[in-house]
Amino acid sequence: MNTTQIACIFDLDGVLVDTAVYHYQAWKKLANSLGFDFSHAQNEQLKGVNRQRSLEKILNWGGITKTAAEQEELAALKNSWYVEMISKMSDTEVLPGSLQLLTELQAAGIPIALGSASKNSGLILERTGLSHFFTAIVDGNSVTSSKPDPEVFLKGAELLKTEPANCIVFEDAAAGVEAALAAQMAVVGIGTAENLPGADIVIEDLSKINLEKLKELVQQKS
């Protein structure tokens, strides 16, 4: 792979911004309203999982059965609470290194896409001042299959008009790493190695990587 062909696809939650706390608060509020509690450990299991599958897991943990229509209402209720919370976000909630890396990539002419399960990604990017970095946005509104299915990343490559082999994915969830590998893309994991099996490299946050290191990763993979 020629380094000039590099394209970058970023997950959103836990990579560029931290909205996990708002997901947790909204899911916890929903669980409490149904008469049971919801833990941080359970919340970790929902990383990279779409809203419907998350709700199914939570209802299962609570031992509660709901009809499809009732589940739809509960998912909408949780989302309304979540949107209310993220509507108050600001650029102070951008994670360390995100702004610097996106600025460096943009200045070098590297195409950038978002590849996120979130259906609220547009609002989050707008509130945190990151929208202008992205050539393409692929989120929960534009895909039918959630991670670990590779659809979100393959669509990102398509919109960036590049081959999957040219793409580097930035992910903080095991399901996202699995999806990127299924798409035959390089993966930078954000977090800890034991939680992100298969990632080509794992870093604490985006302040630990730059374009030079990404070029080295590409050369190692080619």
Residue frames as a rotation matrix with the C-alpha (Angstrom) as fourth column:
MET 1
0.573 0.819 0.000 0.00
0.819 -0.573 0.000 0.00
0.000 0.000 -1.000 0.00
ASN 2
-0.367 -0.618 0.695 1.29
0.576 -0.738 -0.352 3.43
0.730 0.272 0.627 -0.94
THR 3
-0.579 0.118 -0.807 1.12
0.766 -0.260 -0.588 5.73
-0.279 -0.958 0.060 2.09
THR 4
-0.946 0.266 -0.184 -0.49
-0.307 -0.917 0.253 8.44
-0.101 0.296 0.950 -0.03
GLN 5
-0.468 0.807 -0.360 -3.48
-0.139 0.335 0.932 6.12
0.873 0.486 -0.045 -0.34
ILE 6
-0.868 0.108 -0.485 -4.13
0.489 0.363 -0.793 5.96
0.090 -0.925 -0.368 3.40
ALA 7
-0.184 0.845 0.502 -7.70
-0.283 -0.534 0.797 6.64
0.941 0.005 0.337 4.49
CYS 8
-0.980 -0.196 -0.041 -8.84
-0.004 0.222 -0.975 6.77
0.200 -0.955 -0.218 8.11
ILE 9
-0.032 0.997 -0.070 -12.16
-0.053 0.068 0.996 5.62
0.998 0.036 0.050 9.56
PHE 10
-0.890 -0.317 0.327 -12.96
-0.282 -0.181 -0.942 6.58
0.358 -0.931 0.072 13.15
ASP 11
-0.103 0.813 -0.573 -15.46
0.855 0.366 0.367 5.11
0.509 -0.452 -0.733 15.53
LEU 12
0.062 0.206 0.977 -17.01
-0.087 -0.974 0.211 7.91
0.994 -0.098 -0.042 17.59
ASP 13
0.798 0.364 0.481 -17.94
-0.482 -0.096 0.871 6.91
0.363 -0.926 0.099 21.14
GLY 14
0.851 -0.486 0.199 -14.84
0.101 0.522 0.847 6.20
-0.515 -0.701 0.494 23.21
VAL 15
0.163 -0.802 0.575 -12.44
0.982 0.188 -0.016 7.13
-0.095 0.567 0.818 20.40
LEU 16
-0.407 -0.254 0.878 -13.06
0.511 -0.860 -0.012 10.80
0.758 0.443 0.479 19.55
VAL 17
-0.304 0.396 0.866 -15.48
-0.716 -0.695 0.066 11.73
0.628 -0.600 0.495 22.31
ASP 18
-0.970 -0.013 -0.243 -16.70
0.144 0.774 -0.616 10.03
0.196 -0.633 -0.749 25.46
THR 19
-0.307 0.935 0.177 -20.46
-0.793 -0.354 0.495 9.60
0.526 0.011 0.850 25.29
ALA 20
-0.457 0.089 -0.885 -20.36
0.226 0.974 -0.019 6.27
0.860 -0.209 -0.465 27.16
VAL 21
-0.966 0.069 -0.249 -21.22
0.231 -0.198 -0.953 8.09
-0.115 -0.978 0.175 30.38
TYR 22
-0.555 0.805 -0.211 -24.43
-0.799 -0.586 -0.136 9.43
-0.233 0.093 0.968 28.81
HIS 23
-0.190 0.442 -0.876 -25.38
-0.473 0.741 0.477 6.02
0.861 0.505 0.068 27.39
TYR 24
-0.726 -0.173 -0.665 -24.80
0.413 0.663 -0.624 4.55
0.549 -0.728 -0.410 30.83
GLN 25
-0.926 0.367 -0.090 -26.90
-0.143 -0.562 -0.815 7.19
-0.350 -0.741 0.573 32.59
ALA 26
-0.320 0.844 -0.430 -29.77
-0.943 -0.241 0.229 6.82
0.090 0.479 0.873 30.11
TRP 27
-0.207 0.209 -0.956 -29.76
-0.199 0.948 0.251 2.98
0.958 0.242 -0.155 30.18
LYS 28
-0.888 -0.165 -0.428 -29.51
0.369 0.298 -0.880 3.03
0.273 -0.940 -0.204 33.99
LYS 29
-0.746 0.666 -0.021 -32.48
-0.583 -0.667 -0.464 5.39
-0.323 -0.334 0.885 34.19
LEU 30
-0.088 0.713 -0.696 -34.45
-0.830 0.334 0.447 3.02
0.551 0.616 0.562 31.94
ALA 31
-0.441 -0.147 -0.886 -33.46
0.178 0.952 -0.247 -0.08
0.880 -0.267 -0.393 33.94
ASN 32
-0.989 0.043 -0.142 -34.37
0.130 -0.207 -0.970 1.66
-0.071 -0.977 0.199 37.21
SER 33
-0.492 0.859 -0.141 -37.75
-0.864 -0.502 -0.042 2.67
-0.106 0.101 0.989 35.78
LEU 34
0.124 0.485 -0.866 -38.36
-0.562 0.753 0.342 -1.04
0.818 0.444 0.366 35.08
GLY 35
0.832 0.357 0.425 -37.41
-0.526 0.263 0.809 -2.01
0.177 -0.896 0.407 38.61
PHE 36
0.761 -0.647 -0.034 -33.83
0.621 0.714 0.324 -3.26
-0.185 -0.268 0.945 38.38
ASP 37
0.554 -0.637 -0.536 -30.29
-0.279 -0.749 0.601 -1.85
-0.784 -0.184 -0.593 38.36
PHE 38
0.921 -0.317 0.224 -27.68
0.305 0.235 -0.923 -1.61
0.240 0.919 0.314 35.60
SER 39
0.621 -0.734 -0.276 -23.94
0.336 -0.070 0.939 -1.74
-0.709 -0.676 0.203 36.32
HIS 40
0.366 -0.622 -0.692 -20.84
-0.776 -0.615 0.142 -0.21
-0.514 0.485 -0.708 34.76
ALA 41
-0.606 -0.612 0.508 -19.62
-0.287 0.764 0.579 -3.75
-0.742 0.205 -0.638 33.95
GLN 42
0.048 0.718 0.694 -22.80
0.667 0.494 -0.558 -4.46
-0.743 0.490 -0.455 32.01
ASN 43
0.770 0.230 -0.595 -22.44
-0.153 -0.839 -0.522 -1.12
-0.619 0.493 -0.611 30.24
GLU 44
-0.229 -0.946 -0.227 -18.98
-0.653 -0.024 0.757 -2.22
-0.722 0.322 -0.612 29.01
GLN 45
-0.545 0.066 0.836 -20.67
0.377 0.910 0.174 -5.13
-0.749 0.410 -0.521 27.22
LEU 46
0.535 0.834 0.134 -22.74
0.565 -0.235 -0.791 -2.67
-0.628 0.499 -0.597 25.19
LYS 47
-0.071 -0.654 -0.753 -19.73
-0.331 -0.697 0.637 -0.95
-0.941 0.294 -0.166 23.56
GLY 48
-0.830 -0.328 -0.451 -20.19
-0.490 0.042 0.871 -0.90
-0.267 0.944 -0.195 19.79
VAL 49
-0.735 0.642 0.220 -23.62
0.656 0.754 -0.010 -2.57
-0.173 0.137 -0.975 20.07
ASN 50
-0.720 0.479 0.503 -26.63
0.023 -0.707 0.707 -0.89
0.694 0.520 0.498 18.48
ARG 51
-0.608 0.486 0.628 -29.62
-0.776 -0.531 -0.341 0.40
0.168 -0.695 0.699 20.45
GLN 52
0.417 0.863 -0.284 -31.98
-0.782 0.500 0.371 -2.50
0.463 0.067 0.884 19.79
ARG 53
0.238 -0.409 -0.881 -29.45
0.209 0.907 -0.364 -5.19
0.948 -0.098 0.302 20.71
SER 54
-0.806 -0.516 0.290 -28.45
-0.111 -0.349 -0.931 -3.20
0.581 -0.783 0.224 23.79
LEU 55
-0.209 0.828 0.520 -32.06
-0.960 -0.275 0.050 -3.04
0.185 -0.489 0.853 24.93
GLU 56
0.570 0.422 -0.705 -32.48
-0.385 0.895 0.224 -6.79
0.726 0.144 0.673 24.39
LYS 57
-0.296 -0.781 -0.550 -29.43
0.311 0.466 -0.828 -7.47
0.903 -0.416 0.105 26.56
ILE 58
-0.836 -0.031 0.548 -30.64
-0.428 -0.589 -0.686 -5.15
0.344 -0.808 0.479 29.33
LEU 59
0.189 0.973 0.136 -34.14
-0.932 0.134 0.336 -6.66
0.308 -0.190 0.932 29.40
ASN 60
0.424 -0.116 -0.898 -32.55
-0.011 0.991 -0.133 -10.10
0.906 0.066 0.418 29.56
TRP 61
-0.679 -0.728 -0.098 -30.36
0.161 -0.017 -0.987 -9.03
0.717 -0.686 0.129 32.51
GLY 62
-0.709 0.465 0.530 -33.47
-0.702 -0.533 -0.472 -7.72
0.063 -0.707 0.704 34.25
GLY 63
-0.905 0.360 0.226 -35.44
0.314 0.925 -0.213 -10.89
-0.286 -0.122 -0.950 33.49
ILE 64
-0.175 0.853 -0.493 -38.09
-0.204 -0.521 -0.829 -8.84
-0.963 -0.044 0.265 31.69
THR 65
-0.610 0.083 0.788 -40.01
0.729 0.447 0.518 -9.76
-0.309 0.890 -0.334 28.54
LYS 66
-0.204 0.534 -0.820 -41.52
-0.230 -0.841 -0.491 -7.08
-0.952 0.088 0.295 26.32
THR 67
0.581 0.450 0.678 -43.33
0.582 0.352 -0.733 -7.19
-0.568 0.821 -0.057 22.99
ALA 68
-0.272 -0.685 0.676 -41.64
0.961 -0.225 0.159 -5.76
0.043 0.693 0.720 19.89
ALA 69
0.297 0.477 0.828 -43.86
0.446 -0.835 0.321 -2.66
0.844 0.274 -0.460 20.12
GLU 70
0.982 0.059 -0.177 -43.02
0.187 -0.329 0.926 -2.18
-0.004 -0.942 -0.334 23.80
GLN 71
0.198 -0.980 -0.016 -39.31
0.830 0.159 0.534 -2.58
-0.521 -0.119 0.845 23.06
GLU 72
-0.155 -0.199 0.968 -39.58
0.829 -0.558 0.018 0.10
0.537 0.805 0.252 20.38
GLU 73
0.723 0.512 0.463 -41.17
0.159 -0.776 0.610 2.48
0.672 -0.368 -0.643 22.89
LEU 74
0.843 -0.451 -0.293 -38.49
0.352 0.050 0.935 1.76
-0.407 -0.891 0.201 25.51
ALA 75
-0.081 -0.906 0.416 -35.65
0.973 0.018 0.229 2.28
-0.215 0.423 0.880 22.99
ALA 76
0.061 0.193 0.979 -37.20
0.565 -0.815 0.125 5.60
0.823 0.546 -0.158 21.93
LEU 77
0.948 0.317 0.038 -37.55
0.127 -0.484 0.866 6.66
0.292 -0.816 -0.499 25.57
LYS 78
0.462 -0.861 -0.213 -33.91
0.666 0.179 0.724 5.85
-0.585 -0.476 0.656 26.34
ASN 79
-0.244 -0.589 0.770 -32.82
0.953 -0.292 0.079 7.72
0.178 0.753 0.633 23.22
SER 80
0.512 0.488 0.708 -34.85
0.363 -0.869 0.336 10.81
0.779 0.085 -0.622 24.15
TRP 81
0.950 -0.224 -0.217 -33.04
0.160 -0.248 0.956 10.95
-0.268 -0.943 -0.200 27.51
TYR 82
0.140 -0.961 0.239 -29.69
0.827 0.246 0.505 10.38
-0.544 0.127 0.829 25.80
VAL 83
-0.033 -0.096 0.995 -30.28
0.838 -0.545 -0.025 13.10
0.545 0.833 0.099 23.17
GLU 84
0.886 0.386 0.258 -31.26
0.164 -0.780 0.605 15.54
0.435 -0.493 -0.754 25.92
MET 85
0.704 -0.680 -0.204 -27.90
0.309 0.034 0.950 14.83
-0.639 -0.732 0.234 27.62
ILE 86
-0.139 -0.851 0.507 -25.68
0.892 0.114 0.437 15.01
-0.429 0.513 0.743 24.51
SER 87
0.481 0.395 0.782 -27.39
0.716 -0.693 -0.090 18.22
0.506 0.603 -0.616 23.36
LYS 88
0.989 -0.140 0.040 -25.47
-0.133 -0.758 0.639 19.90
-0.059 -0.637 -0.768 26.18
MET 89
0.461 -0.874 0.154 -22.08
0.797 0.484 0.360 18.55
-0.390 -0.043 0.920 25.06
SER 90
0.888 -0.260 -0.380 -19.25
-0.358 -0.909 -0.212 20.91
-0.290 0.325 -0.900 24.06
ASP 91
0.616 -0.713 -0.334 -15.76
-0.256 0.220 -0.941 20.79
0.745 0.666 -0.047 22.55
THR 92
-0.038 -0.623 0.782 -14.37
-0.989 -0.089 -0.120 20.29
0.144 -0.777 -0.612 26.07
GLU 93
0.438 0.315 0.842 -15.55
-0.549 0.835 -0.027 16.66
-0.712 -0.451 0.539 25.83
VAL 94
0.756 -0.325 -0.567 -13.33
-0.444 0.381 -0.811 15.75
0.480 0.866 0.143 22.88
LEU 95
0.928 -0.371 -0.006 -10.93
0.279 0.686 0.671 13.02
-0.245 -0.625 0.741 24.04
PRO 96
0.364 -0.872 -0.326 -7.14
-0.326 -0.448 0.833 13.63
-0.872 -0.197 -0.448 24.32
GLY 97
-0.592 -0.777 0.217 -5.30
0.005 0.265 0.964 13.70
-0.806 0.572 -0.153 21.00
SER 98
0.102 0.724 0.682 -8.45
0.775 0.373 -0.511 13.62
-0.624 0.581 -0.523 18.83
LEU 99
0.875 0.296 -0.383 -8.29
0.070 -0.860 -0.505 17.20
-0.479 0.415 -0.773 17.63
GLN 100
0.101 -0.938 -0.333 -4.53
-0.641 -0.317 0.699 17.07
-0.761 0.143 -0.633 17.00
LEU 101
-0.576 -0.331 0.747 -4.68
0.218 0.819 0.531 13.84
-0.788 0.469 -0.399 14.98
LEU 102
0.363 0.789 0.496 -7.70
0.779 0.035 -0.627 14.90
-0.512 0.614 -0.601 12.92
THR 103
0.785 -0.131 -0.605 -5.99
-0.262 -0.956 -0.133 18.25
-0.561 0.263 -0.785 12.18
GLU 104
-0.261 -0.965 -0.006 -2.76
-0.512 0.134 0.849 16.52
-0.818 0.225 -0.529 11.13
LEU 105
-0.411 0.176 0.895 -4.60
0.583 0.805 0.109 14.06
-0.701 0.566 -0.433 8.87
GLN 106
0.674 0.736 0.063 -6.70
0.554 -0.447 -0.702 16.78
-0.489 0.508 -0.709 7.27
ALA 107
0.533 -0.554 -0.640 -3.63
-0.515 -0.812 0.275 18.96
-0.672 0.183 -0.718 6.64
ALA 108
-0.560 -0.789 0.251 -1.93
-0.337 0.494 0.802 16.00
-0.757 0.364 -0.543 4.92
GLY 109
-0.322 0.522 -0.790 -4.95
-0.943 -0.106 0.315 15.46
0.081 0.846 0.526 2.66
ILE 110
-0.996 -0.001 -0.084 -5.83
0.010 0.991 -0.133 12.09
0.084 -0.134 -0.987 4.23
PRO 111
-0.283 0.958 0.032 -9.55
-0.436 -0.158 0.886 11.33
0.854 0.237 0.463 3.66
ILE 112
-0.982 -0.027 0.188 -11.46
-0.189 0.263 -0.946 10.77
-0.024 -0.964 -0.263 6.92
ALA 113
-0.210 0.952 -0.225 -14.74
-0.234 0.175 0.956 8.97
0.949 0.253 0.186 7.54
LEU 114
-0.438 0.207 0.875 -16.81
-0.886 0.069 -0.459 8.23
-0.156 -0.976 0.153 10.61
GLY 115
-0.354 0.349 -0.868 -17.87
-0.245 0.861 0.446 4.62
0.903 0.371 -0.219 11.16
SER 116
-0.913 0.031 0.406 -20.18
-0.408 -0.082 -0.909 4.52
0.005 -0.996 0.088 14.17
ALA 117
-0.658 0.724 -0.208 -23.20
0.697 0.690 0.195 2.60
0.285 -0.017 -0.958 15.43
SER 118
-0.611 0.391 -0.688 -24.57
0.381 -0.617 -0.689 5.86
-0.694 -0.683 0.229 16.86
LYS 119
-0.014 0.688 0.725 -27.71
0.985 -0.115 0.129 7.29
0.172 0.716 -0.677 15.29
ASN 120
0.893 0.321 -0.316 -26.90
0.405 -0.880 0.249 10.64
-0.198 -0.350 -0.915 16.91
SER 121
0.040 -0.997 0.061 -23.40
0.936 0.059 0.348 11.06
-0.350 0.043 0.936 15.47
GLY 122
-0.066 -0.020 0.998 -24.30
0.701 -0.713 0.032 14.21
0.710 0.701 0.061 13.50
LEU 123
0.823 0.448 0.348 -25.48
0.051 -0.669 0.741 15.99
0.565 -0.593 -0.574 16.65
ILE 124
0.761 -0.584 -0.283 -22.43
0.476 0.206 0.855 14.87
-0.441 -0.785 0.435 18.65
LEU 125
-0.143 -0.848 0.510 -19.96
0.989 -0.106 0.101 16.01
-0.032 0.519 0.854 15.95
GLU 126
0.175 0.300 0.938 -21.75
0.433 -0.879 0.200 19.34
0.884 0.371 -0.284 15.68
ARG 127
0.958 0.278 0.065 -21.80
0.054 -0.400 0.915 19.93
0.281 -0.873 -0.399 19.46
THR 128
0.607 -0.786 -0.116 -18.10
0.441 0.212 0.872 19.04
-0.661 -0.580 0.476 19.82
GLY 129
0.590 -0.315 -0.744 -16.95
-0.547 -0.833 -0.081 21.02
-0.594 0.455 -0.664 16.75
LEU 130
-0.352 -0.792 0.498 -15.57
-0.172 0.578 0.798 18.05
-0.920 0.195 -0.340 14.81
SER 131
0.562 0.742 0.366 -17.96
0.165 0.333 -0.928 17.90
-0.811 0.582 0.064 11.82
HIS 132
0.768 -0.179 -0.615 -15.68
-0.587 -0.581 -0.564 19.70
-0.256 0.794 -0.551 9.36
PHE 133
-0.273 -0.940 0.202 -12.99
-0.762 0.340 0.552 17.00
-0.588 -0.003 -0.809 9.51
PHE 134
-0.332 0.186 0.925 -15.16
0.104 0.982 -0.160 14.30
-0.938 0.043 -0.345 7.91
THR 135
-0.841 0.010 -0.540 -15.49
-0.535 -0.155 0.830 13.61
-0.075 0.988 0.136 4.21
ALA 136
-0.257 0.748 -0.611 -18.05
-0.270 0.552 0.789 10.89
0.928 0.368 0.060 4.90
ILE 137
-0.576 0.167 0.801 -20.25
-0.804 0.064 -0.591 9.83
-0.150 -0.984 0.097 7.79
VAL 138
-0.239 0.496 -0.835 -21.51
-0.208 0.814 0.543 6.27
0.948 0.304 -0.091 8.13
ASP 139
-0.799 0.008 0.601 -23.60
-0.601 -0.039 -0.799 5.70
0.017 -0.999 0.036 11.23
GLY 140
-0.785 0.498 0.368 -26.59
0.216 0.777 -0.591 3.80
-0.580 -0.385 -0.718 12.59
ASN 141
0.139 0.864 -0.484 -28.88
-0.334 -0.419 -0.844 5.71
-0.932 0.279 0.230 10.22
SER 142
0.295 -0.090 -0.951 -27.13
-0.943 -0.189 -0.274 4.45
-0.155 0.978 -0.141 7.09
VAL 143
-0.726 -0.515 -0.455 -26.37
-0.578 0.816 -0.002 0.76
0.372 0.262 -0.890 7.73
THR 144
0.367 0.905 -0.215 -28.59
-0.669 0.417 0.615 -2.27
0.646 -0.081 0.759 8.26
SER 145
0.645 -0.222 -0.731 -26.08
0.462 0.875 0.143 -4.49
0.608 -0.430 0.667 10.09
SER 146
0.836 -0.348 0.424 -24.24
-0.538 -0.669 0.512 -3.50
0.105 -0.656 -0.747 13.25
LYS 147
-0.196 -0.970 -0.145 -20.68
-0.774 0.244 -0.584 -4.38
0.602 -0.003 -0.798 14.23
PRO 148
-0.099 -0.988 0.114 -19.11
-0.141 0.128 0.982 -6.98
-0.985 0.081 -0.152 14.22
ASP 149
0.543 0.269 0.795 -20.58
0.752 0.266 -0.603 -7.00
-0.374 0.926 -0.058 10.70
PRO 150
-0.449 -0.883 -0.139 -18.12
0.707 -0.446 0.548 -5.03
-0.546 0.148 0.825 8.49
GLU 151
0.241 0.630 0.738 -20.84
0.961 -0.262 -0.090 -3.09
0.137 0.731 -0.668 6.63
VAL 152
0.888 0.168 -0.428 -20.17
0.293 -0.923 0.247 0.24
-0.353 -0.345 -0.869 8.38
PHE 153
0.087 -0.950 -0.301 -16.46
-0.096 -0.309 0.946 0.19
-0.992 -0.054 -0.118 7.47
LEU 154
-0.464 -0.194 0.864 -16.92
0.762 0.410 0.501 -1.14
-0.451 0.891 -0.042 3.94
LYS 155
0.559 0.724 0.405 -19.44
0.826 -0.532 -0.187 1.63
0.080 0.439 -0.895 3.28
GLY 156
0.696 -0.388 -0.604 -16.93
0.033 -0.823 0.567 4.14
-0.717 -0.415 -0.560 4.69
ALA 157
-0.398 -0.886 0.237 -14.26
0.246 0.146 0.958 2.96
-0.884 0.440 0.160 2.25
GLU 158
-0.154 0.446 0.882 -16.78
0.983 0.159 0.091 3.15
-0.099 0.881 -0.463 -0.59
LEU 159
0.840 0.539 -0.064 -17.75
0.536 -0.842 -0.053 6.74
-0.082 0.011 -0.997 0.28
LEU 160
0.436 -0.776 -0.456 -14.07
-0.207 -0.579 0.788 7.70
-0.876 -0.249 -0.413 0.55
LYS 161
0.907 0.006 -0.420 -13.59
-0.418 0.121 -0.901 6.13
0.045 0.993 0.112 -2.89
THR 162
-0.167 -0.986 0.000 -10.77
-0.966 0.164 -0.199 3.86
0.196 -0.033 -0.980 -1.73
GLU 163
0.053 0.102 -0.993 -10.09
-0.163 0.982 0.092 0.16
0.985 0.157 0.069 -1.27
PRO 164
0.939 0.343 0.035 -10.62
-0.110 0.201 0.973 -1.46
0.327 -0.917 0.227 2.16
ALA 165
0.495 -0.823 -0.280 -6.92
0.850 0.525 -0.041 -2.44
0.181 -0.218 0.959 2.22
ASN 166
-0.279 -0.598 0.751 -6.03
0.421 -0.779 -0.464 1.29
0.863 0.186 0.470 2.25
CYS 167
0.394 0.634 0.666 -8.08
-0.275 -0.610 0.743 2.00
0.877 -0.476 -0.066 5.37
ILE 168
-0.786 -0.513 -0.346 -6.99
0.249 0.249 -0.936 2.31
0.566 -0.822 -0.068 8.99
VAL 169
0.303 0.952 0.031 -9.80
0.181 -0.089 0.980 1.95
0.936 -0.292 -0.199 11.52
PHE 170
-0.792 -0.453 0.408 -9.73
-0.280 -0.324 -0.904 3.47
0.542 -0.830 0.129 15.03
GLU 171
0.211 0.902 -0.376 -11.84
-0.135 0.408 0.903 1.45
0.968 -0.139 0.208 17.49
ASP 172
-0.515 -0.356 0.780 -12.36
-0.801 -0.125 -0.586 1.04
0.306 -0.926 -0.220 21.23
ALA 173
0.285 0.724 0.628 -14.69
-0.827 0.517 -0.221 -1.99
-0.485 -0.457 0.746 21.14
ALA 174
-0.541 -0.483 0.689 -13.98
-0.181 0.866 0.466 -5.67
-0.822 0.127 -0.556 20.47
ALA 175
0.295 0.745 0.599 -16.97
0.556 0.376 -0.741 -5.84
-0.777 0.551 -0.304 18.10
GLY 176
0.856 -0.009 -0.517 -15.54
-0.324 -0.788 -0.523 -2.89
-0.403 0.615 -0.678 16.14
VAL 177
-0.206 -0.978 -0.036 -12.10
-0.782 0.142 0.606 -4.48
-0.588 0.153 -0.795 15.88
GLU 178
-0.375 0.150 0.915 -13.73
0.272 0.961 -0.046 -7.68
-0.886 0.232 -0.401 14.65
ALA 179
0.700 0.710 0.077 -15.70
0.340 -0.236 -0.910 -5.70
-0.629 0.663 -0.406 12.06
ALA 180
0.560 -0.571 -0.601 -12.58
-0.729 -0.684 -0.029 -3.90
-0.395 0.454 -0.799 10.81
LEU 181
-0.501 -0.761 0.411 -10.66
-0.491 0.641 0.589 -7.17
-0.712 0.094 -0.696 10.51
ALA 182
-0.005 0.605 0.796 -13.58
0.515 0.684 -0.517 -8.71
-0.857 0.407 -0.316 8.61
ALA 183
0.919 0.318 -0.233 -13.34
0.020 -0.628 -0.778 -5.73
-0.393 0.711 -0.583 6.23
GLN 184
0.452 -0.848 0.276 -9.60
0.891 0.416 -0.179 -6.51
0.037 0.327 0.944 5.85
MET 185
0.630 -0.219 0.745 -8.54
-0.054 -0.969 -0.239 -3.15
0.775 0.111 -0.623 7.25
ALA 186
-0.518 -0.811 -0.272 -5.72
0.399 0.052 -0.915 -2.21
0.756 -0.583 0.297 9.63
VAL 187
0.593 0.803 -0.063 -6.91
0.370 -0.202 0.907 -1.50
0.715 -0.561 -0.417 13.17
VAL 188
-0.672 -0.642 0.369 -5.68
-0.065 -0.445 -0.893 0.89
0.738 -0.624 0.257 15.85
GLY 189
0.158 0.724 -0.672 -7.28
0.714 0.386 0.584 -0.12
0.682 -0.572 -0.456 19.15
ILE 190
-0.310 -0.169 0.936 -8.01
-0.433 -0.851 -0.297 2.50
0.846 -0.498 0.190 21.80
GLY 191
0.731 0.546 0.408 -7.92
-0.612 0.263 0.746 0.97
0.300 -0.795 0.527 25.27
THR 192
0.002 -0.716 0.698 -6.19
-0.793 0.424 0.437 -2.19
-0.609 -0.554 -0.567 26.49
ALA 193
-0.598 -0.376 -0.708 -4.84
-0.775 0.497 0.391 -5.11
0.205 0.782 -0.589 24.45
GLU 194
-0.959 0.209 0.191 -6.76
0.119 0.910 -0.398 -7.76
-0.257 -0.359 -0.897 26.40
ASN 195
-0.115 0.979 -0.171 -10.07
0.106 -0.159 -0.982 -6.05
-0.988 -0.131 -0.086 25.53
LEU 196
0.537 0.262 -0.802 -9.19
-0.664 -0.456 -0.593 -5.56
-0.521 0.851 -0.071 21.84
PRO 197
-0.028 -0.577 0.817 -7.94
0.136 0.807 0.574 -8.88
-0.990 0.127 0.056 20.44
GLY 198
0.289 0.075 0.954 -6.73
0.898 0.324 -0.297 -8.69
-0.332 0.943 0.026 16.85
ALA 199
0.974 0.044 -0.220 -5.93
-0.009 -0.971 -0.237 -4.96
-0.224 0.233 -0.946 16.78
ASP 200
0.575 -0.803 0.156 -2.64
0.451 0.152 -0.880 -4.22
0.682 0.576 0.450 14.96
ILE 201
-0.711 -0.703 0.034 -1.60
0.318 -0.364 -0.875 -1.80
0.627 -0.611 0.483 17.68
VAL 202
0.425 0.827 -0.368 -3.30
0.761 -0.106 0.640 -0.69
0.491 -0.552 -0.674 20.90
ILE 203
-0.669 -0.610 0.426 -2.87
0.313 -0.750 -0.583 2.76
0.675 -0.257 0.692 22.42
GLU 204
-0.669 0.379 -0.639 -4.28
0.655 -0.106 -0.748 4.53
-0.351 -0.919 -0.177 25.45
ASP 205
0.461 0.790 -0.405 -5.74
0.360 -0.583 -0.728 7.42
-0.811 0.189 -0.554 23.45
LEU 206
0.789 -0.039 0.613 -5.18
0.610 -0.074 -0.789 9.30
0.076 0.997 -0.034 20.18
SER 207
0.825 -0.566 0.002 -2.45
-0.554 -0.807 0.206 11.48
-0.115 -0.171 -0.978 21.69
LYS 208
0.211 -0.753 0.623 -0.23
-0.273 0.566 0.778 8.39
-0.939 -0.334 -0.086 21.44
ILE 209
-0.001 -0.192 0.981 -0.28
0.815 0.568 0.112 8.23
-0.579 0.800 0.156 17.63
ASN 210
0.081 0.011 -0.997 0.46
-0.388 -0.921 -0.042 10.48
-0.918 0.390 -0.070 14.65
LEU 211
0.811 0.300 -0.502 0.66
-0.554 0.119 -0.824 10.29
-0.188 0.947 0.263 10.87
GLU 212
-0.101 -0.941 -0.324 4.26
-0.947 0.191 -0.259 9.06
0.306 0.281 -0.910 10.93
LYS 213
-0.671 -0.110 0.733 3.31
-0.511 0.785 -0.349 6.09
-0.537 -0.609 -0.583 13.11
LEU 214
0.417 0.884 0.210 0.32
-0.323 0.360 -0.875 5.36
-0.850 0.297 0.435 10.90
LYS 215
0.552 -0.312 -0.774 2.59
-0.813 0.005 -0.582 5.23
0.186 0.950 -0.250 7.87
GLU 216
-0.586 -0.791 0.176 4.81
-0.808 0.554 -0.202 2.76
0.062 -0.261 -0.963 9.72
LEU 217
-0.253 0.606 0.754 1.76
-0.341 0.674 -0.656 0.61
-0.905 -0.423 0.036 10.49
VAL 218
0.737 0.547 -0.396 0.76
-0.515 0.075 -0.854 0.65
-0.438 0.834 0.337 6.82
GLN 219
0.110 -0.799 -0.591 4.27
-0.923 0.138 -0.359 -0.36
0.369 0.585 -0.722 5.72
GLN 220
-0.700 -0.342 0.627 4.27
-0.623 0.722 -0.301 -3.26
-0.350 -0.601 -0.718 8.20
LYS 221
0.087 0.863 0.498 0.91
-0.243 0.503 -0.829 -4.47
-0.966 -0.049 0.254 6.89
SER 222
0.669 0.228 -0.708 1.80
-0.703 -0.116 -0.701 -4.21
-0.242 0.967 0.082 3.20
